[in-house]
Amino acid sequence: MKPSELRAESTDHLAVMLADKRKALLEWRMKSAAGEGLNPHEANATRRDIARILTILAERSGENAPASTGGKE
């Protein structure tokens, strides 16, 4: 999915999507370990989707936090 599509989703829906993507990646790993011929690009795409979702969730949690001082106090 594109980041713009993910940003349009609600936080609750993103959490559900994250759980689904993680489950799909686990299932892919299990099938791969069982010796089934799988497309490795599917796993890479799923990992990237998980990273995108986590990034957007982190951005949203940071909106409520106070502004950073950039490490200088």
N, C-alpha and C positions, 0 to 999 in steps of 0.2 A: 504494500500500500504506500501511497505517497504521504509525506508528512502533512501536507495541507488537508488531506482527507482525514488523517488521524486527529488533527487539531480541531476539526469540526465535531468530533465525537465527545460525548460526556465523559467525565472522569470515571464514573461507574462502568460505563460500557468499555472503556479502555482497560479497566482492571479485568473484566470478563474476557476481552480479546487476548490480554496477556496470558491469562491462565490457559486459554485454548491453544495459543501458539506454543507455550511451553509443553503442553500435553502432546501436541503434534510432533514437536522435536523429539520428545522422549519415545514416542511410537516409531519415529523414523530410525532412531538409534537402535531400538529393539529389533526392528526388521533388518537393519543392516548387520547387526551382530548375528542374526539367524542365517545370514548368507544370501538373503534376497538381493537381486540386482536392482539397486535403487539409484536414482539420479542425485548426485551430491549437490547439485545446484538447488534442489528443493531445501536441503538443510541450510545452505548458506542464505537463501532468501528468508527462511524462517528466523534464523539468527538475526538477520538485519531488521526484520519486522519487530522482533522482541526489543532490540536496541532502540529503535525509533520510538516504540511505545514507552519504554523506560525513560527516554530523554524527555518526551513530552510530559510525562507524569512528574518528573523532576522539575521541569520548568514551571509547572502549575503549582507545585508545593513551594517553590521559591518565590512566587508572586506574593505570598502572604508574609514572607520573611523580611526583616529589615534589610536595607541596602548594605552591601559589603563595603568595607573601607579599603579594600584592595590589599589587605595584609599590613597596612600601616595604621598605627594607632596614635 
